[in-house]
Amino acid sequence: MDKKTMRMIAQIMGIVTVLMFIAPSFNILPQNIGTFLGIAAAMLTGTLWAFSSQRS
């Protein structure tokens, strides 16, 4: 994958991260599952962003 595609995926993952954190507020997900998925998505987003910055 090229750098631009990886960054676009990371940005979309950032949006998913926010949605996971606010989902329990609207009773879409239980509190503990929403928090876990939000943290996991944030970690994946950060890793993907780091890899996209590292590639030349």
C-alpha positions as a Markdown table, in Angstrom:
| # | Residue | x | y | z |
|---|---|---|---|---|
| 1 | Met | 0.0 | 0.0 | 0.0 |
| 2 | Asp | 1.2 | 3.5 | -0.7 |
| 3 | Lys | 1.6 | 6.2 | 2.0 |
| 4 | Lys | -1.6 | 8.1 | 0.9 |
| 5 | Thr | -3.8 | 5.0 | 1.2 |
| 6 | Met | -2.4 | 4.1 | 4.6 |
| 7 | Arg | -3.1 | 7.6 | 5.9 |
| 8 | Met | -6.6 | 7.6 | 4.6 |
| 9 | Ile | -7.3 | 4.2 | 6.3 |
| 10 | Ala | -5.8 | 5.6 | 9.5 |
| 11 | Gln | -8.1 | 8.6 | 9.4 |
| 12 | Ile | -11.1 | 6.4 | 8.9 |
| 13 | Met | -10.0 | 4.3 | 11.8 |
| 14 | Gly | -9.8 | 7.5 | 13.9 |
| 15 | Ile | -13.4 | 8.1 | 13.1 |
| 16 | Val | -14.3 | 4.5 | 14.1 |
| 17 | Thr | -12.3 | 5.0 | 17.3 |
| 18 | Val | -14.5 | 8.0 | 18.3 |
| 19 | Leu | -17.7 | 6.1 | 17.4 |
| 20 | Met | -16.6 | 3.2 | 19.6 |
| 21 | Phe | -16.1 | 5.5 | 22.6 |
| 22 | Ile | -19.4 | 7.3 | 22.2 |
| 23 | Ala | -21.5 | 4.1 | 21.4 |
| 24 | Pro | -22.1 | 3.3 | 25.1 |
| 25 | Ser | -23.7 | 6.7 | 25.6 |
| 26 | Phe | -26.4 | 5.9 | 23.1 |
| 27 | Asn | -26.9 | 2.3 | 24.4 |
| 28 | Ile | -25.5 | 0.8 | 21.2 |
| 29 | Leu | -22.7 | -1.1 | 23.0 |
| 30 | Pro | -22.2 | -2.0 | 26.7 |
| 31 | Gln | -19.8 | 0.3 | 28.5 |
| 32 | Asn | -16.9 | -2.2 | 28.9 |
| 33 | Ile | -17.1 | -3.5 | 25.3 |
| 34 | Gly | -17.2 | 0.0 | 23.8 |
| 35 | Thr | -14.3 | 1.2 | 25.9 |
| 36 | Phe | -12.2 | -1.9 | 25.0 |
| 37 | Leu | -13.0 | -1.6 | 21.3 |
| 38 | Gly | -12.2 | 2.1 | 21.4 |
| 39 | Ile | -8.8 | 1.5 | 23.0 |
| 40 | Ala | -8.1 | -1.3 | 20.5 |
| 41 | Ala | -9.1 | 0.9 | 17.5 |
| 42 | Ala | -6.9 | 3.8 | 18.8 |
| 43 | Met | -3.9 | 1.5 | 19.1 |
| 44 | Leu | -4.4 | 0.1 | 15.6 |
| 45 | Thr | -4.8 | 3.6 | 14.3 |
| 46 | Gly | -1.6 | 4.8 | 15.9 |
| 47 | Thr | 0.3 | 1.8 | 14.6 |
| 48 | Leu | -1.0 | 2.3 | 11.1 |
| 49 | Trp | -0.2 | 6.0 | 11.2 |
| 50 | Ala | 3.3 | 5.2 | 12.3 |
| 51 | Phe | 3.9 | 2.7 | 9.6 |
| 52 | Ser | 2.6 | 5.1 | 7.0 |
| 53 | Ser | 5.0 | 7.8 | 8.2 |
| 54 | Gln | 7.9 | 5.3 | 8.3 |
| 55 | Arg | 7.7 | 4.1 | 4.7 |
| 56 | Ser | 9.6 | 6.0 | 2.0 |
